[in-house]
Structures are given as C-alpha cells and as structure tokens.
Amino acid sequence: MMQTKKRKILVTSALPYANGPIHIGHLVEYIQTDIWVRFQKMRGHRCTYVCADDAHGTPIMLRAEREGITPEELIARVKKDHFRDFSGFSIEFDNYHTTHSEENRYFANYIYKRLRDGGHIVKKTIVQAYDPIKEMFLPDRFIKGDCPKCGAADQYGDSCEACGATYNPTDLKNAISAISGAKPIERESQHHFFRLGDFEGMLSYWIKGHRVQSEIGNKLNEWFAAGLKDWDISRDSPYFGFEIPDAPGKYFYVWLDAPIGYMASFKNLCDSDDTFNFDEYWKKGSATELYHFIGKDIAYFHTLFWPAMLTGAGFRTPDAVYCHGFLTVNGTKMSKSRGTFIQARSWLEHLNPEALRYYFAAKLGSGIDDIDLNLEDFTQRINADLVGKVVNIASRCASFIEKYFNGQLSSYLEAPDLHGRMVQRGVDIADLYEKREFSQAIRQIMKLADQANQYIDEKKPWVLAKSPAERQTLHDVCSMGINLFRVIMAYLKPVLPQLARASETFLKINAITWNNYHTPLLGHYIAPFQPMMTRIDAKQVEALLAASGSDLQISDAAAVPEAKAAAAPFQGEPLAAMVDIETFAKVDLRVAKIVAAEVVEGAEKLLRLTLDVGLDERQVFAGIKSAYTAESLVGRLTIVVANLAPRKMRFGLSEGMVLAAGGGGKEIFLLAPDAGATPGMRIH
C-alpha cells in the first residue's frame, strides 16, 4: 500500500458542561470524533484529540450552592465522572482538561485584550432581566419563555432550540425566572459587547472555503441576511467564572471562554509534552490542521463568534467545523420523563459499550441528520453483524487450526485473489472514514464479512475435517478464513478498539495499522480462540430501560398473537409473492441443539426452547406442544432459521424458527440433520 504523507492534526469535541452526567445523546459526538481520530492515527498521522469540561456559569454556581459545596469541588467531581464514562466507551483523549484553569484564564484575557485593543469591544448600557426574589441578574439559561422569532414555547433566554435563532433574554415573550418562578423585572447594567459585524467579510470568505457542511452554510447565509449583531460577552456578579481584566464585578460569559478551552487544553498538553509546540498549531498561517466536532445546535457560536474571535486576536481559524444531528431513542426525543435520557453509566452497567459505538457508526454520515437508536434494530444488528458475521469467521476456523494443526496457520494462501480484493477495498473504506461517511464504510465492511463467510460455507471445513486425506485443504481453508478475519478487523478497528485488541491477542500480532495488514499471516501461530463478543439478550436492554425509568419496550410495536401451529388446509388460495433464488439463498439454516425446553404458561401450543446454535444460545417459541413433551426434546438436534429477525410475541422474544413438517396436531415432525452434525453447522 502506498504510504500517505504524514499530517499534524488537532481535533476537538464540544466541551461537556460540568453540571451533570454524560448521556448517550452526548456520546454520538464523542464516538464520532474518536472513530475519526483513531482512523487518522492508524494511518500514521499525528492526530491529537483534546477536550475539557466546560466548568463556568451560573448553573454550576447554583448547583454547588444547593449541594453545600464550592463550585471548585463540584467541577472536580463531575470532571472525574465524565472522564470515567468516556473511558468506558473507549473514547481516548490525548488530553482532558477544564476551562477553570490558569491556561484558560490566560488565553481568555489575552484574546479579550487583543479584541479590545483592536476596537472590537464596545460597552453598552442594557436593560437586563432581574429576579426580584433571588436578587440577581438572570443568566440566559435561567429565563424561559416563548421564542420572539418563531413563537416556540419553553425556550431559553439566549437561543431557540426550535428555529436556531439567537436573541437577547429581554426579547423572550411571557418570560419567567427558572430559579424562583417569578416574573423578571428589568434593570439597567453596563455590559461588554464583541462587534461581530466587524468580521462579516472575513467570515463570509471563511465559510466559502468549505469550512462547514452545506446545511450549516445555508443557515449561516440566513444569519448574514438578518445582519450580524454585537455579542454580549459579559455577565454580572454573582457568577462563577473569570473576571474581565478591566471591569471589576463583570465576568466573561461562559460561551466566550468555553471554545478558548480548546486552546487551553492543548497548551496544558504542550506543557507536559515538549514534542508539541503551541504556536505550530495555533499561529496564523499554520500548516497543521484544526477540526472541531460539534452538535448542530451550537453551530452559531463555533462558525461565527469563534473564528471571528480567533481572527481578531491574531490566531489561525479552524480548517472545518463538523456538525452532527441529535439522537432519538425508538423514534422519540431524548426525554427524562420517558426514560430515554439514558446515562452513559447506566449503559456501561448493562450493555457492551462497543455495541453502541458500532451502532452509531452504522448510522452516522457526514451530514447533520438526526439518528435514531432503535433498540430492536440495535439488538438484531449487533447480534447479526458482529457476532453472527465478524466474530463468527474467526470462531469457525480457529477450532480446526487448534485441534489439527497445533495453532499454526498454513504456509499457503488458498485464495490469494479473494484476499487481494479485500485488501484493495481498504482504499475506498479509508476514503469513507476520512469523509466521515461511517455508515457507508460499515456497509462496505459487512459486505466483506459476507464474502468471507460465503467462502467458508463453500469450502465446508466441517466436512473436510471428517477426512484425513483432506487435512491440508482443511488447513489452507481455515488459515485463509483467519487472514480474511484479520483484514476485516483492520477496517473495524477505529470503531471497535477493544474487539480489535482482543483480535490482536488471538492472532498474536502487533497492533494493526492501516499499513501492516496487507501481507497475509503464513506459517504463523495463533492463540486458542476465546469468545470476543457475546450476543445481546433482550433482557439486558429491558434492564437498561428499567434502570433509566423508561416506559419504552425494546420494540414499541404491539405484541403479535400466538402463532398457529398448523396452517389451514389448501383451498386454492393464491400463491404468496414470488421470490428469486438470491433472496431465498439468504435464508441461513443452522444445526441447533435443544439444551432446554419448557411449557409456556398460558399458551395452548407453544414450547419455549433454548437452542445452542454454535456461537450462542437463543430463545425460540415453537408451536409443537401437541406433538412433543418438553422433556423429550432436551439434547436433540434440529434445524433452525438462524437469521430470522427476532419477533416479539405475547410471551417474550422469539429469536429464530425451528423447522418442522406435518399436518398439525400429533403429526408434527421436527426436521433433524444428518448424523455427525454439530451445533452451528450450516445446512445447504
């Protein structure tokens, strides 16, 4: 593979506010960023990912007051919790800092003074909302009312979540104090404003340089058309933050020093690692790259105020600001009242964090569309893609390598053309990662997993293993399967770092990079296979929802009635819709061992079967009670449709279908495989 020119890249995500825990809506952004950063590092680039807690503002001051602690104690505790949860999802920062730091104070003061001295700061006496009960000026987020632009109710005092407009808190209609509930009164106060309009020409030029997505560019054009207004960057005491150098009792608005936190966190890294030079990344005209990943709701701050501030202070501007959409759960907005406000910690306690990374990657593109966490689709996709396809490749081949060849791979590559085609696909997959088209990359990778499984199915190693004369072919085929697995894991590594690490241990190889997986492993020893990922059980998702106080189910669809065991006799009904051979070939029939069977209470004809299908166990409901007792089925082999989408029935989730023949009643006969079959073997 051709080596790419080494780049120096600095990447940030929006700073989480130090006033509450991380939830899965936040994680969309940090997982998206982490995948992109990991990909760049795999390519050999020096890609540095910094972030910090956004630790200033009245909400933090008031929460600390309620808890009887200092703001400093609160933000230290929350920062520790945030970092712990991020680490649980394998989000790997090169530096994680806080905006309540000396580095941030220095750069906030420096930028302010440069803007002031350049004539871009103006003082104005304004009429401001004041809480007559709490006796304090109200920050924007503690005033709620109707948006003055679109009329949406229950909006904050600085911006509207419905239409994206920004405005002064005094512009809100029907405003109330979110602290006391009192109707705010008006009082005058002198504030400091940043003259954003001074930078209209610069911003227009910057935006035209493909710095933002087209959807954001269209929104910015609307703001330009409306006219760029001066931005209030000061707040009155009491306030937790940095005091403005030349204005006692006045503090920098949190949104001024929050993005400066990117610079502060990087400076903190530079001070601890002398291989980094701050000016190399932030000076005007820098040849390094700078990218911000943010939510579309804060585009205004990052695509207007931030580049204007940087320009006015003599620093470089970002190469691009990448916005993403919001997260819904089962099609509904994130909501504490409905229990879809799922905290990161709750997820870590009930479900595999890599499963969420994969699901988000399979949904994320380069645009700003919202994505949905459909819990039923999530369960099916993880079980089908990661367990049923990817890990299945290694598990199907490794047992034969260990049993017959002492863990050593063949010295011969059985299908070099197939291996070469998979390696060549890395060019397109890399391009998709670079462009943040993660969902398209995942689709490409899963096609490769399908090809690898198809190769194994066609070669039938379980049949080859029966004949000593076919030992060499068995060795070559299974070694080929292991090499295909390695290529696929290389492509998935940015998304699934823990699974990749387990794969590297299994393969006994150094860390996979984008440049070292092309040459196949020949004559190489691998470790005994250990389970790398287990199927997600519906009960795990149900437990997560219960812990979150949710009234949702895995699927919000109405439960379907119990299936009939026997079909009505044929009476000349028309045929169902025709299917082609390619569609029919997608039906995955597997040998399954019935490890447990029990009567379903309240069901006339159903038995609940627990099936071992090779890699995992599944629950299947079968309408065969009239022909079989539960006890007679335990230990028996049968055939199951393994890739049938799980279906929610009145008595639980059925994760497949056992095949039977007969006319019904006592005349029901479970299909059985040939002698010598083993659980997980595919039937053709």
C-alpha positions in Angstrom: 0.0 0.0 0.0 1.2 3.5 -0.8 2.3 5.5 2.2 0.4 8.7 2.8 2.1 12.0 3.6 2.2 12.4 7.4 -0.1 15.1 8.7 -0.3 17.0 12.0 -4.0 17.3 13.1 -5.6 18.8 16.1 -9.1 17.6 16.8 -11.7 18.7 19.5 -15.2 17.9 20.5 -17.5 20.3 22.2 -16.8 20.6 25.9 -19.4 18.8 28.1 -20.9 21.0 30.7 -19.7 20.3 34.3 -23.3 20.3 35.7 -24.4 16.7 35.1 -23.6 13.3 33.8 -22.8 12.1 30.3 -25.7 10.5 28.5 -25.9 8.6 25.2 -27.0 11.7 23.3 -23.7 13.3 24.2 -21.9 10.1 23.1 -22.9 10.5 19.5 -20.4 13.3 19.1 -17.5 11.8 21.2 -17.8 8.4 19.5 -17.9 10.1 16.1 -14.8 12.1 16.9 -13.0 9.2 18.5 -13.5 7.0 15.4 -12.2 9.7 13.1 -9.1 10.3 15.3 -8.4 6.6 15.7 -8.6 6.2 11.9 -6.1 9.1 11.4 -3.7 7.5 14.0 -4.0 4.1 12.2 -2.9 5.9 9.0 0.2 7.1 10.8 -0.7 10.7 11.2 0.0 12.7 14.3 -3.6 13.3 15.2 -4.2 14.9 18.7 -7.6 14.8 20.4 -8.1 17.3 23.2 -11.2 18.2 25.2 -12.1 19.6 28.6 -15.0 20.2 31.0 -16.9 23.4 30.4 -16.8 24.5 34.1 -18.2 28.0 34.3 -21.5 29.7 34.6 -24.4 30.4 37.0 -25.9 26.9 36.7 -22.8 25.4 38.3 -22.7 28.1 40.9 -26.3 27.5 41.9 -25.9 23.7 41.9 -22.9 23.9 44.2 -24.9 26.2 46.5 -27.7 23.6 46.6 -25.3 20.8 47.5 -23.5 22.9 50.1 -20.1 22.6 48.4 -17.9 25.0 46.5 -18.1 25.2 42.7 -14.5 24.0 42.6 -15.4 20.9 44.5 -18.4 20.3 42.2 -16.5 20.6 38.9 -13.6 18.4 40.1 -16.1 15.6 41.0 -18.0 16.0 37.7 -14.8 16.0 35.7 -13.7 12.8 37.2 -17.1 11.2 36.5 -17.1 12.5 32.9 -13.6 11.1 32.2 -14.5 7.7 33.7 -17.6 7.4 31.5 -15.7 8.5 28.4 -13.0 5.9 29.1 -15.7 3.2 29.5 -16.7 3.8 25.9 -13.0 3.7 24.7 -13.0 7.5 23.9 -9.3 8.2 24.1 -8.3 11.8 24.6 -4.7 12.9 24.3 -5.5 15.5 26.9 -8.6 16.2 29.0 -8.6 19.4 30.9 -11.0 22.0 32.4 -12.0 25.6 31.5 -11.5 26.5 35.1 -7.7 26.6 34.7 -4.9 29.1 34.5 -4.3 28.2 30.9 -7.8 29.2 30.0 -7.7 32.3 32.2 -4.6 33.4 30.3 -6.0 32.9 26.8 -9.4 34.4 27.7 -7.7 37.5 29.0 -5.3 37.6 26.0 -8.0 37.3 23.4 -10.2 39.8 25.1 -7.4 42.4 25.3 -6.4 41.9 21.7 -10.1 42.4 20.6 -10.4 45.4 22.9 -7.2 47.0 21.6 -8.3 46.3 18.1 -11.5 48.3 18.7 -13.8 45.2 18.6 -15.2 45.6 22.1 -17.8 48.2 22.9 -19.6 49.0 26.2 -23.3 49.4 26.3 -25.9 50.0 29.0 -28.6 47.4 28.6 -31.8 46.5 30.2 -31.5 43.1 31.8 -33.8 40.6 33.4 -33.5 40.6 37.2 -35.0 38.1 39.6 -36.7 40.2 42.4 -36.8 37.2 44.7 -33.3 35.9 44.3 -31.9 39.5 43.9 -29.7 38.7 41.0 -29.5 39.3 37.3 -30.7 36.2 35.4 -28.4 34.4 33.1 -29.8 33.5 29.7 -30.4 29.8 30.6 -32.4 30.8 33.7 -35.0 32.7 31.8 -37.6 30.8 29.9 -40.4 31.9 27.6 -41.7 32.0 24.1 -39.2 32.5 21.2 -39.6 36.0 19.8 -38.9 34.7 16.3 -41.0 31.6 15.9 -43.1 31.6 19.0 -41.9 28.2 20.3 -42.7 27.8 24.0 -40.4 26.9 26.9 -37.2 28.3 25.2 -34.1 29.5 26.9 -33.1 33.2 27.1 -30.3 33.1 24.6 -31.3 30.8 21.7 -34.2 28.8 20.4 -33.9 25.0 20.1 -36.8 25.0 17.6 -35.6 27.5 15.0 -32.0 28.1 16.0 -32.5 31.9 16.4 -30.3 33.8 18.9 -31.6 36.8 20.8 -31.4 38.8 24.0 -33.2 37.4 27.0 -35.3 40.5 27.2 -36.8 39.6 23.8 -38.5 36.5 25.1 -42.3 36.6 25.4 -44.0 35.5 28.6 -40.7 35.2 30.4 -40.3 33.7 33.9 -37.3 33.1 36.1 -36.3 29.4 36.1 -34.9 29.8 39.6 -37.8 31.3 41.5 -40.7 31.3 39.0 -41.1 35.0 39.4 -41.7 37.3 36.5 -38.4 39.0 35.9 -38.2 42.8 36.2 -35.9 45.0 34.2 -32.8 46.7 35.4 -30.0 48.5 33.7 -26.4 47.2 33.6 -23.4 48.1 31.6 -22.1 45.2 29.5 -19.2 44.4 27.1 -20.0 43.5 23.5 -18.0 41.9 20.8 -18.6 43.6 17.5 -19.2 40.6 15.3 -20.2 42.7 12.3 -16.6 43.9 12.1 -15.7 40.4 10.7 -18.5 39.9 8.2 -16.2 39.9 5.2 -13.7 37.6 6.8 -16.5 35.2 7.9 -18.1 35.2 4.5 -14.8 34.3 2.9 -14.0 31.7 5.6 -17.4 29.9 5.1 -17.0 29.8 1.3 -13.8 27.8 1.9 -15.8 24.6 2.6 -15.3 25.0 6.3 -18.8 23.9 7.1 -21.4 21.5 5.7 -23.8 22.8 3.1 -26.7 22.7 5.5 -24.9 24.8 8.1 -23.7 27.1 5.3 -27.4 27.7 4.3 -28.2 28.6 7.9 -25.3 31.0 8.1 -26.5 32.8 5.0 -29.8 33.4 6.8 -27.9 34.9 9.7 -25.9 37.1 7.4 -29.0 38.2 5.6 -30.5 39.2 9.0 -27.4 41.1 9.9 -24.6 40.2 12.4 -25.3 41.7 15.7 -23.0 42.7 18.5 -22.5 39.8 21.0 -22.8 40.3 24.8 -19.7 38.7 26.3 -20.1 39.8 29.9 -22.2 38.8 32.9 -22.9 40.4 36.2 -21.8 39.2 39.7 -22.6 36.8 41.2 -21.1 34.5 38.6 -18.7 31.6 38.6 -16.0 32.3 36.0 -13.2 34.6 35.1 -13.5 38.3 36.0 -12.9 40.6 33.0 -9.5 42.3 33.4 -10.6 45.9 33.2 -14.1 45.5 34.6 -14.4 44.6 38.3 -17.6 42.8 39.1 -18.0 41.7 35.4 -17.3 38.2 34.3 -16.7 36.6 30.9 -19.9 34.9 29.6 -19.3 31.1 29.6 -19.6 31.0 25.8 -16.5 33.3 25.5 -14.1 31.1 27.4 -15.6 27.7 26.5 -14.2 27.4 23.0 -11.0 29.0 24.3 -10.9 25.8 26.4 -9.7 24.0 23.2 -6.6 26.2 23.2 -6.1 25.8 27.0 -6.3 22.1 26.9 -3.8 21.9 24.1 -1.5 24.3 26.0 -1.8 22.1 29.0 -0.6 19.2 26.8 2.2 21.2 25.4 3.5 22.0 28.9 3.6 18.3 29.8 4.9 17.0 26.5 7.7 19.1 24.8 7.2 17.3 21.5 4.2 19.6 21.0 4.6 23.3 20.2 1.6 25.5 20.8 2.4 28.1 18.1 2.9 25.4 15.5 -0.8 24.5 15.8 -2.4 27.9 16.6 -0.4 30.6 15.0 -1.8 32.4 12.0 -0.9 30.7 8.7 -0.1 27.4 10.5 0.4 24.4 8.2 -1.2 22.0 10.8 -4.8 21.1 10.6 -7.6 22.0 13.1 -11.1 20.4 13.2 -14.0 20.9 15.6 -16.7 18.2 16.0 -19.9 19.8 17.5 -23.7 19.4 17.6 -25.7 21.4 15.1 -27.4 23.3 18.0 -24.2 25.2 18.8 -23.1 26.0 15.2 -23.7 29.7 15.6 -21.1 30.0 18.3 -18.5 27.9 16.5 -19.0 29.2 13.0 -19.4 32.9 13.6 -18.2 34.0 17.1 -15.3 31.6 17.4 -13.5 32.2 14.0 -14.1 35.9 14.4 -12.5 36.0 17.9 -9.5 34.0 16.7 -9.0 36.3 13.7 -9.3 39.4 15.8 -6.8 38.0 18.3 -4.3 37.1 15.6 -4.7 33.3 15.7 -5.5 30.8 12.9 -9.0 29.6 12.2 -10.3 26.1 12.0 -9.9 24.1 8.8 -13.5 22.9 9.3 -16.3 22.7 11.8 -18.2 19.4 11.5 -21.7 19.4 12.9 -23.9 16.3 13.7 -27.6 15.8 14.4 -29.4 14.8 17.5 -30.2 11.4 18.9 -33.6 9.9 19.3 -34.5 6.7 21.0 -37.1 4.4 19.4 -38.1 7.5 17.3 -38.7 9.7 20.3 -36.8 12.8 21.5 -34.4 12.2 24.4 -36.6 12.7 27.4 -36.1 12.3 31.2 -39.8 11.9 31.7 -40.0 8.9 29.3 -36.7 7.4 30.5 -35.0 7.8 27.1 -32.4 10.1 28.8 -30.1 7.1 29.2 -26.9 7.9 31.1 -23.6 6.6 29.9 -23.0 4.9 33.3 -26.3 3.0 33.0 -25.3 1.7 29.6 -21.9 0.6 30.9 -23.6 -1.3 33.7 -26.0 -3.3 31.4 -24.6 -3.4 27.8 -21.4 -3.7 25.8 -20.1 -0.1 25.1 -18.6 -1.3 21.8 -22.1 -2.3 20.6 -23.2 1.4 20.9 -20.0 2.5 19.1 -20.8 0.1 16.2 -24.5 1.1 16.0 -23.7 4.8 16.0 -21.1 4.2 13.3 -23.6 2.3 11.2 -25.9 5.3 11.3 -23.6 8.3 11.1 -22.8 10.1 7.9 -21.1 13.5 7.1 -24.4 15.5 7.3 -26.4 16.9 10.2 -29.4 14.5 10.1 -30.6 13.2 13.4 -30.0 9.5 14.1 -32.3 7.0 15.9 -31.3 4.4 18.4 -34.0 1.8 17.6 -33.5 -0.7 20.4 -34.9 -3.7 18.5 -32.8 -2.9 15.4 -29.8 -2.3 17.6 -30.1 -5.8 19.2 -30.6 -7.5 15.9 -27.8 -5.7 14.1 -25.2 -6.3 16.8 -26.1 -10.0 17.0 -26.2 -10.4 13.2 -23.2 -8.3 12.2 -20.7 -8.5 15.0 -21.4 -11.9 16.5 -23.0 -13.7 13.5 -20.7 -12.4 10.8 -17.4 -11.0 12.0 -16.5 -13.0 15.1 -18.1 -16.0 13.5 -15.3 -16.0 10.9 -12.6 -16.5 13.5 -14.6 -18.9 15.6 -15.5 -21.2 12.7 -11.8 -21.6 11.6 -9.8 -21.3 14.8 -11.1 -24.6 16.4 -9.8 -26.6 13.4 -6.4 -24.8 13.5 -6.1 -25.6 17.2 -7.3 -29.1 17.0 -5.5 -30.4 14.0 -2.5 -28.0 13.4 -1.4 -27.0 16.9 -2.4 -23.4 16.4 -0.2 -22.9 13.3 -1.6 -21.4 10.2 -0.8 -22.8 6.7 2.2 -21.5 4.8 0.0 -21.4 1.7 -2.7 -18.7 0.9 -5.6 -20.7 -0.5 -7.4 -17.8 -2.3 -5.0 -15.0 -3.0 -7.4 -13.2 -5.3 -10.1 -13.0 -2.7 -7.6 -11.8 -0.1 -6.2 -9.2 -2.6 -9.6 -7.9 -3.4 -10.4 -7.4 0.3 -7.1 -5.6 0.9 -7.8 -3.4 -2.1 -11.1 -2.4 -0.7 -9.2 -0.6 2.0 -8.6 2.3 -0.3 -12.3 3.0 -0.6 -13.0 2.3 3.1 -10.2 4.8 4.1 -11.8 7.4 1.9 -15.2 6.9 3.6 -13.6 7.2 7.0 -11.8 10.3 6.0 -15.0 11.9 4.8 -16.9 10.8 8.0 -19.2 8.6 6.0 -19.0 5.9 8.6 -22.3 4.2 7.7 -21.1 3.7 4.2 -17.8 2.3 5.5 -19.7 -0.1 7.7 -21.8 -1.3 4.8 -18.7 -2.0 2.8 -17.0 -3.9 5.6 -20.1 -6.0 6.2 -20.1 -7.0 2.6 -16.6 -8.2 3.0 -17.7 -10.2 6.1 -20.4 -11.8 4.0 -17.9 -12.7 1.3 -15.6 -14.3 4.0 -18.5 -16.3 5.4 -19.6 -17.4 1.9 -16.0 -18.6 1.2 -16.1 -20.7 4.4 -19.6 -22.1 3.6 -18.5 -23.1 0.1 -15.3 -24.8 1.4 -17.2 -26.6 4.2 -14.3 -27.1 6.7 -16.5 -29.2 8.9 -16.9 -31.7 6.1 -13.1 -31.6 5.2 -12.3 -32.3 8.9 -14.0 -35.8 8.6 -11.4 -37.0 6.0 -7.7 -37.3 7.0 -6.9 -37.1 3.2 -8.3 -33.5 3.2 -6.2 -32.3 6.1 -4.0 -30.0 4.0 -7.1 -28.4 2.3 -8.7 -28.0 5.7 -5.5 -26.3 6.9 -5.4 -23.9 3.9 -9.1 -23.1 4.1 -9.2 -22.3 7.8 -5.9 -20.3 7.6 -7.5 -18.3 4.7 -10.5 -17.6 6.9 -8.3 -16.3 9.7 -6.5 -14.0 7.3 -9.8 -12.6 6.0 -10.9 -12.0 9.6 -7.7 -10.0 10.2 -8.4 -7.8 7.2 -11.9 -7.1 8.3 -10.8 -6.3 11.9 -8.3 -3.8 10.5 -11.2 -2.0 8.9 -13.3 -2.1 12.0 -10.5 -1.1 14.4 -11.4 2.6 14.5 -14.9 1.7 15.5 -14.2 -1.3 17.8 -10.9 -0.8 19.5 -11.5 -3.4 22.3 -12.6 -6.1 19.9 -9.5 -5.2 17.7 -7.3 -5.6 20.8 -8.8 -9.0 21.5 -8.3 -10.0 17.9 -4.6 -8.9 18.0 -4.1 -11.1 21.1 -5.9 -14.0 19.4 -3.8 -13.5 16.3 -0.5 -13.0 18.3 0.3 -9.9 16.2 1.4 -6.3 16.9 -1.2 -3.5 16.9 -2.9 -3.4 13.5 -2.3 -0.2 11.5 -3.6 0.8 8.1 -0.3 -0.2 6.6 0.6 -3.6 8.1 -2.4 -5.9 7.4 -1.9 -6.4 3.7 0.6 -9.2 3.8 -1.1 -12.5 4.9 -0.1 -14.4 8.0 1.6 -17.6 6.7 3.1 -20.3 8.9 2.1 -18.1 11.9 1.0 -19.3 15.3 -2.3 -18.1 16.8 -3.7 -18.4 20.3 -6.6 -20.6 21.2 -9.8 -18.9 20.4 -11.7 -17.1 23.2 -15.1 -15.6 22.9 -14.7 -12.0 21.8 -18.2 -10.8 21.8 -21.5 -12.3 23.1 -25.0 -11.8 21.8 -27.1 -9.1 23.3 -30.1 -10.6 25.1 -33.3 -8.7 25.2 -33.3 -8.9 29.0 -30.2 -6.7 29.0 -31.9 -4.0 27.1 -35.0 -4.3 29.3 -32.8 -4.0 32.4 -31.2 -0.8 30.9 -34.6 0.7 30.3 -35.9 -0.3 33.7 -32.8 1.3 35.3 -33.5 4.5 33.3 -37.1 4.6 34.5 -38.3 4.2 30.9 -41.8 3.3 29.8 -40.4 2.0 26.5 -40.1 -1.6 25.3 -37.4 -2.9 23.0 -40.0 -2.6 20.3 -42.9 -0.2 20.7 -44.9 -2.3 18.2 -48.0 -4.0 19.6 -47.4 -7.7 20.6 -48.4 -10.1 18.0 -50.8 -13.0 18.8 -49.6 -16.5 19.4 -48.7 -18.3 16.1 -50.9 -21.1 14.9 -49.1 -24.5 14.9 -50.8 -25.8 11.8 -51.8 -24.0 8.7 -55.3 -24.2 7.3 -55.7 -26.8 4.5 -55.0 -25.7 1.0 -58.2 -24.5 -0.7 -57.0 -22.9 -3.8 -55.6 -19.7 -2.2 -53.3 -17.7 -4.5 -49.6 -18.1 -4.0 -47.7 -15.6 -1.9 -45.4 -13.2 -3.7 -42.7 -14.9 -5.7 -39.1 -14.6 -4.5 -35.9 -15.0 -6.6 -33.2 -17.5 -5.9 -30.9 -14.8 -4.5 -33.5 -13.8 -1.9 -34.1 -17.5 -0.9 -30.4 -18.1 -0.6 -30.2 -15.5 2.2 -32.1 -17.9 4.5 -29.5 -19.2 6.9 -30.3 -22.7 8.1 -28.2 -24.0 11.0 -28.0 -27.1 13.2 -29.1 -26.3 16.7 -29.1 -28.4 19.9 -32.0 -28.1 22.2 -30.4 -27.5 25.6 -33.6 -26.7 27.4 -37.4 -26.9 26.8 -40.3 -25.8 28.9 -44.0 -25.3 28.7 -45.2 -21.7 28.2 -47.7 -20.9 30.9 -50.9 -19.6 29.3 -50.1 -20.8 25.8 -52.0 -23.7 24.3 -49.5 -24.9 21.8 -46.2 -23.3 22.5 -42.9 -24.6 24.0 -40.1 -22.3 24.9 -36.8 -23.8 23.5 -33.3 -22.8 24.4 -31.1 -23.5 21.4 -27.3 -23.8 21.1 -26.6 -22.7 17.6 -22.8 -22.9 17.9 -21.8 -19.4 18.9 -24.6 -18.6 21.3 -27.8 -19.6 22.8 -31.2 -18.3 21.7 -34.8 -18.5 22.9 -37.3 -19.7 20.3 -41.0 -20.3 20.7 -42.3 -23.3 18.7 -46.0 -24.4 18.3 -45.2 -28.1 18.8 -46.6 -28.9 22.2 -49.2 -31.2 20.7 -46.6 -33.5 19.3 -43.7 -33.3 21.8 -43.2 -33.1 25.5 -40.6 -30.6 26.8 -38.6 -33.4 28.4 -38.3 -35.4 25.2 -36.6 -32.6 23.3 -33.7 -31.8 25.6 -30.4 -32.8 23.9 -31.9 -33.3 20.5 -30.5 -31.7 17.3 -32.8 -29.9 14.9 -32.6 -27.3 12.2 -33.3 -23.6 12.8 -33.7 -20.5 10.6 -30.8 -18.6 12.3 -31.1 -15.2 10.6 -34.8 -14.7 11.0 -35.3 -11.3 12.6 -36.4 -11.7 16.3 -40.1 -11.2 16.8 -41.8 -10.0 20.0 -44.6 -12.4 20.9 -47.0 -12.3 23.8 -44.8 -14.5 25.9 -41.4 -13.0 25.0 -38.9 -12.5 22.2 -38.5 -15.4 19.7 -35.0 -15.3 18.2 -35.4 -17.8 15.3 -37.6 -20.6 14.0 -37.2 -24.4 14.2 -38.3 -26.2 11.1 -40.9 -28.9 11.2 -43.2 -30.8 8.8 -46.6 -32.4 9.1 -50.3 -31.7 9.1 -50.6 -30.5 12.7 -51.7 -32.0 16.0 -49.7 -35.1 16.7 -48.5 -35.0 13.1 -45.7 -32.5 13.6 -42.1 -33.7 12.9 -39.1 -31.6 13.8 -36.5 -31.6 11.0 -33.3 -33.3 12.0 -29.8 -33.0 10.5 -27.7 -35.9 9.3 -25.7 -37.9 11.8 -22.4 -36.2 12.8 -23.8 -32.7 12.6 -22.7 -30.2 15.3 -24.4 -27.0 16.6 -23.7 -24.1 14.3 -23.2 -26.1 11.2 -24.8 -24.5 8.2 -27.3 -26.6 6.1 -27.3 -26.1 2.3 
